[in-house]
Amino acid sequence: MMAKLNNFSLGFYLLVVGLAFHHKILKSACATTRSLSPLNVLYIVVDDLRPDLEPYGQPEMHTPNLAALAKRSLIFDRAYSQFSFCAPSRQSFMTGRRPDTTQCWNFKDNFRETTGKDWVSFPQHFKNHGYFTSGVGKLYHPLLPPNGDPPSWSDNLNYPYFNPPYLGCPDKESWCSLNPAQHNFSDELTLTEALRRMRHSAQDPAARPFFLGVGFKKPHLPFRAPAGFIELYPPAENISLAKHKTWPEDAPTIAWNRCLASPGYKDITQKRDYAIVMEDDEARRVRRGYYAAVSFTDSLVGKLLNELKELGLEENTIVSFHSDHGWQLGEVKATILSFDKTLPC
């Protein structure tokens, strides 16, 4: 079943999982009279993904796996993050509290050291109710909290929080299409470890029901993807530009941030200008690279879901997917505008 709801905030993410749980329970109850066991949870988070996906009316995007998931899911067409930066947003939805409560608005503070030393995190809640919880990839922002927050996970000895390092592009460019036979990709390492843990839960009754959190880093900059994904999209000169390339007329400057949107990438001119964010030719190249990274992420989600099915876990597992916040591709970055805060869920 697919439905669309409005004005959803990630601070209420537990409610979403509860709704999904209730919906699946009702379906199971209608289909059979057998006793119901607790449902597993596969919780997928991606980085910097705006709603440039087929389910959100973007047919030019190549995201077949997410499109297939959306057809049998509850989706939200007006989902907003609590903050347009990774660390504050993630500490918000991983605790179910607003940044004003976590006291985390930057890339330095974490809720365990500000106001929430004894808080129960989102996965920790499942752990406390008999779930085997495990996390791989970027769920929390690196080191916030330290070591991926050990209280959130069931077995920190054999299945500790696993988050491979970021890998950049050659020559410090913002995007790259690389031969997978010659290069590693962080998210593929995350996928491999996630599949290992999923198989462990399938084989070991002590590791069920499970809560498996999987965080993919793409499409975060740099847009590093295996060769073949960039070719899914037309040449850069045929890529459309942002509809709103300039600062809104008469908008208050307090809503704008002068931080550089793409620091350190030699193929992007760094600007701190209200009127012009990025040159058109740069924007087209960057957008194409971003789209390739989105399609790469879609392929990884597909492999994760295929394994869930192959292991016979699909019918008794809730699958949840969302991003930490949006992204701007030729619009102004680091603002309160909806491009930054709107995300797929």
C-alpha positions as CSV (number, residue, x, y, z in Angstrom):
1,M,0.0,0.0,0.0
2,M,1.2,3.5,-0.8
3,A,0.0,6.6,1.0
4,K,1.3,10.2,1.2
5,L,1.3,12.2,4.4
6,N,2.3,15.8,4.9
7,N,4.5,17.8,7.4
8,F,6.4,14.9,8.8
9,S,9.4,15.6,11.1
10,L,12.2,13.2,11.8
11,G,11.9,14.0,15.4
12,F,8.9,11.7,15.3
13,Y,10.6,8.9,13.5
14,L,9.6,6.3,16.1
15,L,6.0,7.0,15.2
16,V,6.7,6.2,11.6
17,V,8.2,2.8,12.5
18,G,5.2,2.2,14.8
19,L,2.8,3.0,12.0
20,A,4.7,0.6,9.7
21,F,4.7,-2.0,12.4
22,H,0.9,-1.6,12.9
23,H,0.3,-1.8,9.2
24,K,2.3,-4.9,8.7
25,I,0.7,-6.6,11.8
26,L,-2.8,-5.9,10.4
27,K,-1.8,-7.3,7.0
28,S,-0.4,-10.5,8.7
29,A,-3.5,-10.8,10.9
30,C,-5.8,-10.7,7.9
31,A,-3.7,-13.2,6.0
32,T,-3.3,-15.8,8.7
33,T,-4.5,-16.8,12.1
34,R,-1.0,-18.0,13.3
35,S,0.6,-16.3,16.3
36,L,2.6,-13.2,15.3
37,S,6.3,-12.9,16.2
38,P,8.1,-9.6,16.6
39,L,9.1,-8.1,13.2
40,N,12.7,-7.4,12.3
41,V,13.7,-3.9,11.3
42,L,16.0,-3.0,8.4
43,Y,16.7,0.7,8.9
44,I,18.4,2.4,5.9
45,V,19.8,5.9,6.1
46,V,21.5,7.7,3.2
47,D,23.5,11.0,3.2
48,D,22.6,14.3,1.5
49,L,19.8,12.8,-0.6
50,R,17.2,15.2,-1.9
51,P,13.9,13.8,-3.3
52,D,15.4,13.4,-6.8
53,L,13.9,10.0,-7.2
54,E,11.4,8.3,-9.4
55,P,8.8,8.0,-6.6
56,Y,8.9,11.7,-6.2
57,G,8.1,12.6,-9.8
58,Q,11.6,12.6,-11.2
59,P,11.4,10.1,-14.2
60,E,14.8,11.1,-15.5
61,M,16.4,9.5,-12.4
62,H,17.5,5.9,-12.6
63,T,16.5,4.5,-9.2
64,P,14.6,1.3,-10.0
65,N,15.1,-0.4,-6.6
66,L,13.8,2.6,-4.6
67,A,10.9,2.9,-7.1
68,A,10.0,-0.7,-6.5
69,L,10.3,-0.3,-2.7
70,A,8.1,2.8,-2.8
71,K,5.3,1.0,-4.7
72,R,4.8,-1.3,-1.7
73,S,5.5,1.3,1.0
74,L,4.1,4.1,3.0
75,I,5.9,7.3,1.7
76,F,6.0,10.9,2.7
77,D,6.0,13.8,0.2
78,R,6.7,16.5,2.7
79,A,9.4,15.1,5.0
80,Y,11.7,17.6,6.7
81,S,14.9,17.2,8.7
82,Q,15.5,19.0,11.9
83,F,18.7,20.5,10.7
84,S,20.5,20.9,7.3
85,F,23.8,19.5,8.5
86,C,24.7,15.8,9.0
87,A,25.7,15.6,12.7
88,P,22.9,17.7,14.2
89,S,20.3,16.0,12.1
90,R,21.5,12.5,12.9
91,Q,21.7,13.1,16.6
92,S,18.2,14.4,16.4
93,F,16.6,11.4,14.6
94,M,18.7,8.8,16.4
95,T,17.4,10.1,19.7
96,G,13.9,11.4,18.7
97,R,14.7,14.8,20.1
98,R,15.1,18.2,18.5
99,P,18.5,19.9,18.3
100,D,17.4,22.5,20.8
101,T,17.0,19.5,23.2
102,T,20.2,17.6,22.2
103,Q,22.2,20.9,22.3
104,C,24.0,19.7,19.2
105,W,24.1,22.1,16.3
106,N,27.7,21.5,15.0
107,F,30.3,18.8,14.2
108,K,31.8,18.8,17.6
109,D,29.2,18.2,20.3
110,N,27.3,14.9,20.9
111,F,24.2,14.2,23.0
112,R,26.0,11.9,25.4
113,E,28.2,14.8,26.5
114,T,25.6,17.6,26.4
115,T,22.2,16.8,27.8
116,G,21.6,13.1,27.1
117,K,24.1,11.0,28.9
118,D,21.4,8.5,30.0
119,W,19.1,8.9,27.1
120,V,17.8,5.8,25.3
121,S,18.7,6.1,21.6
122,F,16.4,4.9,18.8
123,P,18.2,1.5,18.3
124,Q,18.8,1.2,22.0
125,H,15.0,1.2,22.5
126,F,14.8,-1.9,20.3
127,K,17.7,-3.4,22.2
128,N,16.0,-2.9,25.5
129,H,12.9,-4.7,24.1
130,G,14.7,-7.9,23.1
131,Y,16.0,-7.0,19.7
132,F,19.5,-7.9,18.5
133,T,20.7,-4.4,17.3
134,S,23.6,-3.8,15.0
135,G,24.8,-0.8,13.0
136,V,27.0,-0.4,9.9
137,G,28.0,2.6,7.8
138,K,27.1,6.1,8.6
139,L,24.2,6.2,11.0
140,Y,25.6,8.5,13.6
141,H,28.0,11.1,12.2
142,P,31.6,9.8,12.8
143,L,32.7,10.1,16.4
144,L,29.4,11.8,17.4
145,P,28.9,10.0,19.8
146,P,32.4,8.2,20.0
147,N,32.6,4.7,18.7
148,G,29.1,4.8,17.2
149,D,27.5,4.9,20.6
150,P,28.1,1.4,22.1
151,P,24.9,1.6,24.3
152,S,22.9,1.4,21.0
153,W,24.2,-2.0,20.0
154,S,23.8,-5.6,21.4
155,D,27.2,-7.1,20.8
156,N,30.1,-4.6,20.7
157,L,32.7,-7.4,20.8
158,N,31.7,-9.5,17.8
159,Y,29.5,-7.0,16.0
160,P,30.7,-3.5,16.9
161,Y,29.5,-0.4,15.1
162,F,31.3,-0.5,11.7
163,N,31.9,2.6,9.6
164,P,34.5,2.5,6.8
165,P,36.4,5.6,6.0
166,Y,35.5,8.1,3.4
167,L,37.3,7.7,0.1
168,G,37.8,10.7,-2.2
169,C,38.2,11.3,-5.9
170,P,41.6,11.6,-7.6
171,D,42.9,15.1,-8.0
172,K,40.4,16.4,-5.4
173,E,37.6,16.7,-7.9
174,S,33.9,16.7,-6.8
175,W,33.0,13.6,-8.7
176,C,34.6,10.6,-10.3
177,S,33.7,7.5,-12.2
178,L,36.2,4.8,-11.3
179,N,36.9,1.2,-12.4
180,P,35.6,-1.0,-9.6
181,A,38.3,-3.6,-10.4
182,Q,40.9,-1.0,-9.4
183,H,39.2,1.0,-6.7
184,N,37.3,0.4,-3.4
185,F,34.1,2.1,-2.5
186,S,33.2,2.8,1.2
187,D,29.5,2.0,0.7
188,E,30.3,-1.4,-0.9
189,L,32.3,-2.2,2.3
190,T,29.3,-1.2,4.3
191,L,27.0,-3.4,2.1
192,T,29.3,-6.4,2.6
193,E,29.3,-6.1,6.3
194,A,25.6,-5.5,6.4
195,L,25.0,-8.7,4.4
196,R,27.2,-10.6,6.8
197,R,25.2,-9.4,9.8
198,M,21.9,-10.1,8.1
199,R,23.0,-13.7,7.4
200,H,24.1,-14.1,11.0
201,S,20.6,-13.1,12.2
202,A,19.0,-15.4,9.7
203,Q,21.1,-18.4,10.9
204,D,21.2,-17.7,14.7
205,P,17.9,-17.5,16.6
206,A,19.6,-15.6,19.3
207,A,20.2,-12.8,16.9
208,R,16.4,-12.4,16.1
209,P,14.4,-10.4,16.0
210,F,16.9,-8.0,14.7
211,F,17.3,-4.2,14.2
212,L,19.9,-3.7,11.5
213,G,20.9,-0.1,10.8
214,V,22.7,0.5,7.5
215,G,24.0,3.9,6.6
216,F,25.2,4.7,3.0
217,K,27.5,7.7,2.6
218,K,26.5,8.5,-1.0
219,P,25.4,10.8,-2.5
220,H,27.5,12.9,-0.2
221,L,30.4,14.7,-1.8
222,P,32.7,13.7,-3.4
223,F,30.4,11.9,-5.8
224,R,32.6,8.8,-6.2
225,A,30.8,6.0,-8.0
226,P,31.8,2.9,-10.1
227,A,32.0,3.3,-13.8
228,G,28.7,2.7,-15.6
229,F,26.5,4.9,-13.4
230,I,27.5,8.2,-14.9
231,E,26.5,6.8,-18.3
232,L,22.9,6.4,-17.1
233,Y,22.6,10.2,-17.6
234,P,23.0,12.4,-20.6
235,P,26.2,14.4,-21.2
236,A,26.7,17.3,-18.9
237,E,25.7,20.0,-21.4
238,N,22.2,18.3,-21.6
239,I,21.7,18.3,-17.8
240,S,19.1,20.7,-16.6
241,L,20.0,23.5,-14.2
242,A,18.4,24.4,-10.9
243,K,15.1,26.3,-11.2
244,H,16.1,28.8,-8.5
245,K,19.8,29.6,-9.0
246,T,19.8,33.0,-7.2
247,W,19.0,34.2,-3.8
248,P,15.3,35.0,-3.4
249,E,14.5,38.7,-3.7
250,D,14.1,40.5,-0.4
251,A,14.9,37.3,1.6
252,P,16.5,38.1,5.0
253,T,20.2,37.5,5.0
254,I,20.0,35.8,8.3
255,A,18.6,32.8,6.4
256,W,21.8,32.5,4.3
257,N,25.1,31.1,5.4
258,R,28.4,32.2,3.9
259,C,30.1,28.9,4.4
260,L,31.4,27.3,1.2
261,A,29.2,24.6,-0.2
262,S,32.0,22.6,-1.7
263,P,35.3,23.4,-0.1
264,G,38.5,21.9,-1.4
265,Y,37.2,20.7,-4.8
266,K,39.3,22.1,-7.6
267,D,36.6,21.7,-10.3
268,I,34.2,24.0,-8.4
269,T,34.7,27.7,-8.1
270,Q,34.4,28.8,-4.5
271,K,32.0,31.7,-4.0
272,R,30.6,33.5,-1.1
273,D,28.2,35.6,-3.1
274,Y,24.4,36.0,-2.5
275,A,23.6,36.3,-6.2
276,I,25.7,33.6,-7.9
277,V,26.3,30.2,-6.3
278,M,27.9,28.2,-9.1
279,E,28.6,28.7,-12.7
280,D,26.2,26.9,-15.1
281,D,28.8,24.6,-16.6
282,E,30.0,23.6,-13.1
283,A,26.5,23.1,-11.9
284,R,25.7,20.7,-14.8
285,R,28.8,18.6,-14.1
286,V,28.1,18.5,-10.4
287,R,24.5,17.6,-10.9
288,R,25.4,14.7,-13.3
289,G,27.9,13.4,-10.8
290,Y,25.4,13.6,-8.0
291,Y,22.8,11.7,-10.0
292,A,25.4,8.9,-10.7
293,A,26.0,8.7,-7.0
294,V,22.3,8.4,-6.3
295,S,22.0,5.6,-8.8
296,F,25.0,3.8,-7.2
297,T,23.2,4.0,-3.8
298,D,20.0,2.7,-5.3
299,S,21.9,-0.3,-6.6
300,L,23.3,-1.0,-3.1
301,V,19.8,-0.8,-1.6
302,G,18.6,-3.2,-4.2
303,K,21.3,-5.8,-3.2
304,L,20.4,-5.4,0.4
305,L,16.7,-6.0,-0.3
306,N,17.4,-8.9,-2.6
307,E,19.4,-10.6,0.2
308,L,16.6,-10.0,2.6
309,K,14.3,-11.9,0.2
310,E,16.8,-14.7,-0.5
311,L,17.2,-15.3,3.3
312,G,13.4,-15.6,3.7
313,L,13.2,-12.6,5.9
314,E,11.3,-10.2,3.6
315,E,7.8,-11.0,4.9
316,N,8.6,-10.5,8.6
317,T,10.9,-7.4,8.3
318,I,10.0,-3.8,8.3
319,V,12.1,-1.8,5.8
320,S,12.6,1.9,6.5
321,F,14.5,4.3,4.3
322,H,15.3,8.1,4.6
323,S,18.0,10.6,4.2
324,D,19.6,12.8,6.9
325,H,18.8,16.0,5.0
326,G,18.6,17.4,1.5
327,W,21.2,19.0,-0.8
328,Q,21.5,21.9,-3.2
329,L,22.8,21.5,-6.7
330,G,23.2,25.0,-8.0
331,E,21.0,26.6,-5.3
332,V,22.4,28.2,-2.2
333,K,23.9,25.7,0.3
334,A,23.6,25.8,4.1
335,T,20.4,27.7,4.4
336,I,16.9,27.2,5.9
337,L,15.5,26.8,2.3
338,S,13.6,23.7,1.6
339,F,16.2,22.3,-0.8
340,D,18.4,21.6,2.2
341,K,15.7,20.3,4.6
342,T,13.4,18.3,2.3
343,L,14.3,14.6,2.1
344,P,12.9,11.3,0.8
345,C,11.3,9.1,3.5
